[in-house]
Amino acid sequence: MRTKLLLKRILAFCLLGLLFISVSGQATFPNERKKFIYYNDIDGLPRNIVTCIEQDKYGYTWVGTGNGISRFDGNAFMNYQQLKGQTINQLLIDNGNTLWIISEQGLYRYNRTIDQFQLKYEGYVHTVFEYLDEIYFANTNKIMKLESSGITDVIRDNNMATFCITKEGFWLGKDLRGIKFIGHDNISNFNTISLKGKSVQTIKEIDDIIFFGCSNGELFVRKTDETVSRVAIKNHHAIKKIRKVNDEIWLATDGNGIIMLDKELNYSGSLNRGYLKSSRLSSNSIYDIYHGDDNEVWIATYGAGLVCILDDTSPFKNIIPEPGNRNSLVAKEGVSVFKKGNHIYLGTNYGLSVLEENTGKFSNLSMNQLKNDLKGSKVLAINTDAENNFWLGTYDGLLGKYTSDLKFIRSYQPCGDEATDMQRIIFLHKCNDNKLLIATHYRNRSLLNFNLKDETVTPVSLSFGGVSRTNFQIMSLREDRNGEIMVLLRDEGLYSVNMEDNLLENNLPEVNKRITFRLTDFYLDKKGFYWLTTHKDGLVRMSKDGREFDKWTT
């Protein structure tokens, strides 16, 4: 149920202890406001020595430290006991969204299904790299490839400190011996690029330029003309990481903060500790930089924890929690919004906030209150009834009924009868003054007709292929322009809800015949066309008779 919606991600990064500052006159920050958010062991980090950062497609930020690995979900850090006590040296998210970890024990693969780390290679490893969807890793004397049949040695060489693979071949960073290049075609033939006496610690290809960062602070690049040249920077500290941030190149150094280069690789500024600790960075020892999907920048520091830099120039008004202020949003992860009159109901993973538009005042149901009332706090569905009571559907708890002033009336279990059953409610839709339609992810009660007067529940059935069933996967539920309630089923298509007979009816047979793809949402426009979003097949527009069909992909 986790998404990467922009609002959710903006809210997610605003935690306790955030600092708002203005930075100007340096590199990427001319005349801009930035938010610097600082995290350390008080906030839940396992250690203030942060060594590496990665982000997966689910929105989790993975943080490697000197005391194991931590996963940040926007609300808290989850520290894994399995790798506790180990120094994490590198993290990699591959194209299949698999997390790879290098620790002092070896190479691990994160198994998301069982939420554990599986050791794939025991022993010293300094670099893991993905090339053409295959995983390569290296120690000081060989580069290996992880295959289904086992581990294969690819290159044997001495004094390797790092490596990188491009379409041309393998680039080996040598300890005090420069760089060695080995082509894909014949690894026995190679030519050595002369950076003799240089200890190359990091290699990175960005926009067809190969960057070589050295332990003495020097930076070299190889451009498309195949010449290797030195970049003019004032730095005598080891370059730990090289990352692209927007149109700039950021260099993480161990002692000189962050050095920034423009498109032409000219020095454009720096970000470091300075005289005021709270003004920019809390440490000049930077081990990693990560540019997130929402333009936030994560910075791993050695000794001062984790820093997140956010833009504060957005035209949006960001509603965020304020510690100690009851008149603010209850929690940071927003998952649902419902509006009735002047009241905006904001459901989060950790409670509910009701905002009165005219006054700007908040009324909140906290996580502890909801857990006490409904056994869960993830509010995915909200609606109101004719008596101005409001109903909360939780994913991890029960269905709840409250008065307009947030007083608890009672809870319901429309799906399972066991007290421990999560109802897994995803949508609430009021059909009239007497009926509430409940959509769930529950195993055998996907859509329910809830009678508000006598408080009875009747499952809605789907007849498909001569078989009637009450379990199907609902992706979206809407009332269209004609007042008809429609549900979108992931694999079956669009169906009308018959509330009288408690049935899903196939009133769009020609549309559903043409649906051979997995669906995610739908919309009926003024001209009578259905717009369908799909999981992997782009955007589809279709007439009701199925004759007019358009499809857009990347």
PEJO-V770603 format. One record per pair of residues at least 24 apart in sequence whose ideal C-beta (glycine too) atoms are under 6 Angstrom apart, sorted by the first residue. I is the first residue (numbers start at 0). J is the second residue. D is the distance in whole Angstrom. If there is no record, write none. Layout:
{{I;J;D} {I;J;D}}
This chain:
{{1;57;5} {1;58;6} {3;58;5} {6;333;6} {7;332;6} {7;333;5} {8;293;5} {9;317;6} {10;331;5} {10;333;5} {11;73;3} {11;331;5} {11;332;6} {12;307;6} {12;309;6} {13;319;4} {13;331;6} {15;322;5} {25;268;4} {26;259;4} {26;267;5} {26;268;3} {27;247;6} {31;312;6} {32;311;4} {33;308;6} {33;311;6} {34;309;4} {34;311;5} {35;308;6} {36;307;4} {37;306;6} {38;304;5} {38;305;4} {39;304;3} {43;75;6} {43;76;4} {44;76;6} {44;304;6} {45;69;6} {45;78;5} {47;302;6} {47;304;5} {48;301;6} {49;299;4} {49;300;6} {49;305;5} {50;87;6} {50;286;5} {51;89;5} {51;90;5} {51;287;5} {52;287;5} {52;289;4} {52;297;5} {52;299;5} {53;90;4} {53;92;5} {54;291;6} {55;92;5} {55;96;6} {56;96;5} {61;90;6} {63;87;3} {63;90;5} {73;331;6} {73;332;5} {74;331;6} {74;332;6} {81;116;5} {89;127;6} {91;127;5} {93;129;5} {94;132;6} {99;127;5} {101;127;6} {106;136;5} {126;161;5} {126;162;6} {128;164;6} {130;164;4} {137;162;5} {154;186;6} {160;200;6} {161;201;6} {161;202;6} {163;202;4} {165;204;5} {170;202;5} {172;199;3} {172;202;5} {174;198;5} {192;227;6} {200;237;6} {201;238;6} {201;241;6} {203;241;4} {205;243;5} {210;241;5} {212;238;3} {212;241;6} {230;264;5} {232;258;6} {232;266;6} {234;258;6} {239;286;5} {240;287;5} {240;288;6} {242;288;4} {244;290;5} {244;296;6} {249;288;5} {251;285;4} {251;288;5} {253;284;5} {254;283;6} {254;284;6} {256;280;6} {256;283;5} {257;285;6} {326;360;6} {326;361;5} {328;352;5} {329;363;4} {334;379;6} {335;378;6} {335;379;5} {335;381;6} {337;381;4} {339;383;5} {344;381;5} {346;378;3} {346;381;6} {348;377;5} {349;376;5} {350;376;6} {351;378;5} {362;405;5} {364;405;6} {372;399;6} {372;407;5} {373;397;4} {373;399;5} {373;410;5} {379;425;5} {380;424;5} {380;426;5} {380;427;4} {382;427;4} {382;429;5} {384;451;6} {385;432;4} {390;427;6} {392;424;3} {392;427;5} {394;423;5} {395;421;5} {397;422;6} {398;422;6} {413;437;6} {413;447;5} {413;456;5} {414;439;6} {414;441;4} {414;444;5} {426;476;5} {428;476;6} {430;498;6} {438;473;5} {438;476;5} {443;469;6} {443;470;5} {444;469;6} {445;470;6} {445;471;5} {445;473;6} {448;501;5} {457;501;5} {459;501;5} {460;502;6} {461;503;4} {474;518;6} {474;519;5} {475;520;5} {475;521;6} {479;523;4} {480;523;6} {487;518;5} {487;521;5} {489;517;6} {489;518;6} {509;544;5} {509;545;3} {510;541;6} {510;545;5} {513;545;5}}
